[in-house]
Amino acid sequence: MTEGWEEKPLGDVAKLRQGKFVKAELFADEPSGVKVFSFYGGSSIRGYVDFYDYEHRQPFITCRGSNCGLAFLTEEKASVSNICMAIEAENEILNDFIYYWALSSSFEDVISGSAQPQITAKDLSKKEIAFPDSKDEQKAIAEVLSSLDDKIDLLQRQNATLEALAETLFRQYFIEEAEDDWGEAPLDKVAEYLNGLACQKYPAKNPVERLPVLKIKDLKGGLSESSDWATSKVPAEYIVENGDIIFSWSASLLVKLWDGPTCVLNQHLFKVTSALFPNWFVYQWTKHHMERFIAIAETKATTMGHIKRTDLAEAMVKIPDRATLVKMEPVFAPLHTKIITNNRQIATLKEKLDALLPKLMSGELRVSLELTDA
């Protein structure tokens, strides 16, 4: 054990409190009226309610289902559902420190159940937690890590604003104020929609020449340690870089600017490129048609809704003359570029956080209290 640190069962230093069940009809989808308090249903906000259980930001883990054992932090004045377990610090330990401990920990040793994984308060209370005796050191560790989290959060919020602004401007320029004499072409003639590989046919042959496989689920959750690997010796067009436009055309339909590391494009995903038009143009037009694509997918009489290439061919794009498009470039290109730049900064910050987290939470790397007080 690191000097100045001790280890105790979690139940000795924290109160474990399972969340509550709330009927769906009591939620508001957006903050409205008196229903302005966030209610977490596992990994995200389930909706908004007219009460809250926690005044301050509260660490919790999911204690049931596929995300069992993942750690999260609520906003201020929030509540959690009955598939979550709040971990409330008591006396010897700080809430913020507990959050980063939970974030750095594996809970596999306290997960029970096969059909439905779960964590009980009894089992969780026995899990050992290591922490500095000094609350000042706990605070210093949490401040170092939260400063990175805050920077990530700021950039993510900025990107949400930039995405909304770009979408609003696109609608104004290309839908509401489109000229009658503009040309028109199908989406699949404006850009190439390259379907991914059946990556199981391209297994990694060694630990060096390999890349993670980008699948549908990764567009929302990101790549992880459990991601599949493929050889890096695939045709170059199937390599996905940060900033590429990726379109999931099956199951969960969405389009996004890829914000993760270099990877290999799996089947059921399109990589969208164009030799004729700028990336912001094809990205915004693909986004514009997403509502229609989702509606088409929902009509499929299969368990996994999808669209076909014929749907791309029927999605029309209004094309201004070249001079007008050039004039629009300074409006849209900087927004598009800034989003990608922010995503790359976020990726760098996450790498730093991932590297620091286990070292700080184990005591391998100590924080200078004098430096944090400066």
C-alpha positions in Angstrom: 0.0 0.0 0.0 1.3 3.5 -0.9 2.5 5.5 2.1 -0.2 7.7 3.5 -3.0 5.6 1.9 -5.3 3.0 3.4 -7.8 0.5 2.1 -11.2 -0.3 3.5 -14.5 -1.9 2.3 -16.6 0.6 0.4 -19.5 0.2 2.8 -17.3 1.5 5.6 -16.7 4.9 3.9 -19.7 5.4 1.8 -23.5 5.0 1.9 -24.9 2.9 -1.0 -28.3 4.0 -2.1 -30.2 2.3 -5.0 -32.3 4.7 -7.1 -36.0 4.8 -7.5 -38.5 3.6 -10.1 -40.5 6.4 -11.8 -43.3 5.9 -14.2 -42.7 7.0 -17.8 -45.6 9.4 -17.8 -44.0 11.4 -15.1 -41.0 12.4 -17.3 -40.7 15.4 -19.5 -38.4 14.9 -22.5 -37.0 18.4 -22.1 -36.8 20.7 -19.1 -40.2 22.3 -18.9 -42.3 24.1 -16.2 -41.5 22.5 -12.8 -39.9 19.4 -14.5 -36.4 20.8 -14.7 -34.4 18.2 -12.7 -32.4 15.5 -14.5 -33.3 11.9 -13.8 -30.6 9.4 -14.8 -31.7 6.0 -16.2 -28.3 4.3 -16.4 -25.8 5.8 -18.7 -27.7 8.9 -19.7 -30.5 11.3 -18.7 -33.9 9.4 -18.9 -35.9 12.6 -18.7 -36.8 15.5 -16.4 -38.9 15.5 -13.2 -40.1 17.9 -10.6 -38.0 16.6 -7.7 -34.3 15.7 -7.0 -32.6 13.5 -4.5 -29.1 14.9 -4.7 -28.2 18.6 -4.2 -24.6 18.2 -5.6 -23.1 16.1 -8.4 -23.5 12.5 -7.3 -21.3 9.5 -8.4 -23.2 6.3 -9.3 -22.8 3.1 -11.0 -25.3 1.1 -13.1 -26.2 -2.0 -11.1 -28.4 -3.9 -13.6 -28.3 -4.7 -17.3 -25.8 -4.5 -20.1 -24.0 -1.4 -18.7 -23.7 -3.0 -15.3 -20.7 -1.7 -13.4 -20.1 1.5 -15.4 -19.5 4.7 -13.4 -21.1 8.1 -14.0 -21.6 11.5 -12.4 -24.9 13.3 -12.2 -25.5 17.0 -12.7 -26.4 19.1 -9.7 -29.9 18.6 -8.3 -30.6 15.2 -9.9 -31.9 11.7 -9.2 -31.1 8.2 -10.4 -33.3 5.3 -11.4 -33.6 1.9 -9.7 -31.0 0.4 -12.1 -28.4 2.7 -10.5 -26.6 2.7 -7.2 -25.5 6.0 -5.8 -22.3 6.0 -3.8 -22.5 8.8 -1.2 -19.2 9.6 0.6 -19.1 9.7 4.4 -16.5 11.2 6.8 -13.2 9.9 5.5 -13.6 10.3 1.8 -14.8 12.9 -0.7 -17.5 12.4 -3.3 -15.3 13.5 -6.2 -12.6 11.1 -5.2 -15.2 8.2 -5.1 -16.3 9.1 -8.6 -12.8 8.8 -10.1 -12.2 5.6 -8.0 -15.4 4.1 -9.5 -14.4 5.3 -13.0 -11.0 3.6 -12.7 -12.3 0.3 -11.1 -13.6 -2.9 -12.6 -16.7 -4.2 -10.9 -16.6 -7.7 -12.5 -15.8 -9.2 -9.1 -19.2 -8.0 -7.6 -21.4 -8.6 -10.6 -23.8 -11.6 -10.2 -26.5 -13.1 -12.4 -26.1 -14.5 -16.0 -29.3 -13.6 -17.8 -29.5 -10.2 -16.1 -26.2 -9.0 -14.7 -26.6 -7.1 -11.4 -24.7 -5.6 -8.5 -26.3 -5.7 -5.1 -25.6 -3.2 -2.3 -24.4 -6.1 -0.1 -21.8 -7.2 -2.6 -20.7 -3.7 -3.5 -20.2 -2.7 0.1 -17.5 -5.4 0.5 -15.4 -4.1 -2.4 -12.2 -2.6 -1.3 -11.4 1.1 -2.0 -7.9 2.6 -1.6 -7.6 6.2 -0.7 -5.2 8.8 0.8 -5.7 9.5 4.5 -5.5 13.2 3.6 -8.7 14.8 2.2 -6.5 17.5 0.8 -4.7 14.9 -1.3 -8.0 13.4 -2.3 -9.2 16.8 -3.4 -6.0 17.5 -5.3 -6.3 14.2 -7.2 -9.9 14.9 -8.1 -9.1 18.5 -9.2 -6.4 17.3 -11.6 -8.8 14.8 -13.2 -11.8 17.0 -13.2 -9.9 19.8 -14.9 -9.5 17.5 -17.9 -13.1 16.4 -17.7 -14.2 20.1 -17.6 -12.1 20.9 -20.7 -13.7 17.9 -22.5 -17.2 18.9 -21.5 -16.6 22.5 -22.7 -15.4 21.3 -26.1 -18.3 18.9 -26.4 -20.8 21.7 -25.6 -19.1 23.9 -28.1 -19.4 21.3 -30.7 -23.1 20.8 -30.0 -23.6 24.6 -30.5 -21.5 24.5 -33.7 -23.5 21.6 -35.1 -26.8 23.3 -34.3 -25.6 26.6 -36.0 -24.4 24.8 -39.1 -27.7 23.0 -39.4 -29.7 26.2 -39.0 -27.6 28.0 -41.6 -27.8 25.1 -44.0 -31.6 25.0 -43.8 -31.7 28.8 -44.4 -29.3 28.8 -47.4 -30.2 25.5 -49.1 -33.8 24.9 -48.2 -35.6 28.1 -47.3 -33.7 30.4 -49.7 -32.8 28.0 -52.4 -33.0 29.5 -55.9 -35.3 28.0 -58.5 -32.5 27.8 -61.1 -30.3 25.6 -58.9 -29.5 22.2 -60.2 -30.6 18.9 -58.6 -29.0 15.5 -58.2 -29.4 12.3 -56.2 -27.4 12.0 -53.0 -25.5 9.0 -54.4 -24.3 11.1 -57.4 -23.1 13.9 -55.1 -21.0 11.7 -52.9 -19.7 8.1 -52.7 -21.2 5.9 -50.0 -18.7 3.2 -49.4 -20.0 0.2 -47.5 -17.6 -1.4 -45.0 -15.9 -4.7 -45.0 -16.9 -8.0 -43.4 -14.0 -7.5 -41.1 -14.1 -11.1 -39.8 -12.6 -12.0 -43.1 -9.6 -9.7 -42.4 -8.3 -10.9 -38.9 -5.3 -9.3 -37.3 -2.3 -11.5 -37.9 0.0 -9.8 -35.3 -0.2 -7.2 -32.5 1.6 -4.6 -34.6 -0.2 -4.5 -38.0 -3.8 -4.2 -36.7 -6.5 -1.6 -36.2 -9.8 -1.7 -34.2 -13.0 -2.4 -36.1 -15.5 0.4 -36.2 -19.1 -1.0 -35.7 -22.5 0.6 -35.4 -22.4 0.6 -31.6 -19.1 2.5 -31.6 -20.6 5.5 -33.2 -22.3 6.3 -29.9 -20.2 4.5 -27.4 -16.8 4.8 -28.9 -14.2 2.1 -29.3 -13.3 0.1 -26.2 -11.0 -2.7 -25.0 -13.6 -5.2 -26.1 -13.6 -3.9 -29.7 -12.7 -6.4 -32.4 -9.4 -6.1 -34.4 -8.6 -6.4 -38.1 -5.4 -6.3 -40.0 -4.3 -2.8 -41.0 -3.4 -4.3 -44.4 -6.9 -3.5 -45.9 -7.5 -1.3 -48.9 -6.8 2.4 -47.9 -10.4 3.5 -48.6 -11.6 1.3 -45.7 -9.4 3.0 -43.2 -11.4 5.6 -41.1 -9.7 8.6 -39.7 -10.8 11.2 -37.2 -13.0 13.7 -39.1 -14.3 11.2 -41.7 -18.1 11.2 -42.3 -19.6 7.9 -41.2 -23.2 6.9 -41.9 -24.8 3.9 -40.1 -27.4 2.7 -42.6 -28.7 -0.3 -40.6 -30.2 -0.8 -37.1 -29.5 2.5 -35.4 -29.4 5.0 -38.2 -27.2 8.1 -37.7 -24.5 10.1 -39.4 -21.6 11.7 -37.6 -18.1 13.0 -38.0 -16.0 10.2 -36.6 -14.3 11.4 -33.4 -12.2 8.4 -32.4 -8.9 6.9 -33.4 -7.9 5.4 -36.8 -9.9 2.2 -37.4 -11.3 -0.2 -40.1 -14.8 0.4 -41.5 -17.1 -2.6 -40.8 -20.1 -3.6 -42.9 -23.4 -1.8 -42.3 -21.5 1.5 -42.2 -20.9 3.9 -45.1 -17.8 6.1 -45.3 -19.0 9.2 -47.2 -16.6 11.1 -49.5 -16.9 13.3 -52.5 -14.5 14.3 -55.3 -17.0 16.9 -56.5 -18.2 18.8 -53.4 -16.8 19.9 -50.0 -17.2 17.6 -47.0 -19.5 20.1 -45.2 -21.8 20.0 -48.2 -22.3 16.2 -48.3 -22.4 16.0 -44.5 -25.2 18.5 -44.2 -27.2 17.0 -47.0 -26.9 13.5 -45.6 -28.0 14.9 -42.2 -30.9 16.6 -43.9 -32.2 13.3 -45.2 -31.7 11.3 -42.0 -35.3 11.8 -40.8 -36.6 10.3 -44.0 -34.1 7.5 -43.9 -35.0 6.6 -40.3 -38.7 6.6 -41.3 -38.0 4.2 -44.2 -36.0 1.9 -41.9 -38.8 1.7 -39.4 -41.1 0.3 -42.0 -39.0 -2.7 -42.7 -40.6 -6.0 -41.5 -37.3 -7.2 -40.1 -35.7 -7.0 -36.6 -33.0 -4.7 -38.0 -34.4 -1.7 -39.9 -32.2 -0.4 -42.7 -32.2 1.6 -46.0 -31.0 0.6 -49.5 -28.9 2.3 -52.1 -32.1 3.0 -54.0 -33.1 5.3 -51.0 -29.9 7.2 -51.5 -30.8 7.6 -55.2 -34.2 9.0 -54.3 -32.9 11.6 -51.9 -32.4 14.8 -53.9 -29.8 17.4 -53.4 -30.1 21.1 -54.4 -26.9 22.3 -56.0 -26.1 26.0 -56.5 -23.8 27.2 -59.2 -20.1 27.0 -58.5 -19.7 30.7 -57.8 -22.5 30.6 -55.2 -21.0 27.5 -53.6 -17.6 29.2 -53.3 -19.3 32.1 -51.6 -20.8 29.7 -49.0 -17.5 28.1 -48.3 -16.4 30.7 -45.7 -19.7 30.3 -43.9 -19.7 26.5 -43.6 -16.2 25.3 -43.9 -14.9 27.0 -40.6 -17.7 25.5 -38.6 -17.1 22.0 -40.0 -13.3 22.3 -39.5 -13.7 23.6 -35.9 -15.9 20.7 -35.0 -13.2 18.3 -36.2 -10.5 20.2 -34.5 -12.4 20.1 -31.2 -13.0 16.4 -31.6 -9.3 15.9 -32.0 -8.6 18.0 -28.9 -11.2 15.9 -27.0 -9.5 12.7 -28.1 -6.1 14.0 -26.9 -7.6 15.1 -23.5 -9.3 11.7 -23.1 -6.0 9.9 -23.7 -4.4 12.1 -21.0 -7.2 11.3 -18.6 -7.0 7.6 -19.3 -3.3 7.6 -18.7 -3.4 9.6 -15.5 -6.5 8.0 -14.0 -5.0 4.6 -12.9 -1.8 6.1 -11.8 -3.4 8.8 -9.6 -6.0 6.5 -8.2 -3.4 3.9 -7.1 -1.0 6.3 -5.6 1.7 5.4 -8.2 1.7 9.1 -9.2 1.4 11.6 -6.3 0.0 15.2 -6.6 1.9 18.1 -5.2 -0.4 19.8 -2.7 1.6 23.0 -3.0 1.1 23.1 -6.7 -2.6 22.6 -6.6 -3.0 25.3 -3.9 -1.0 27.8 -6.0 
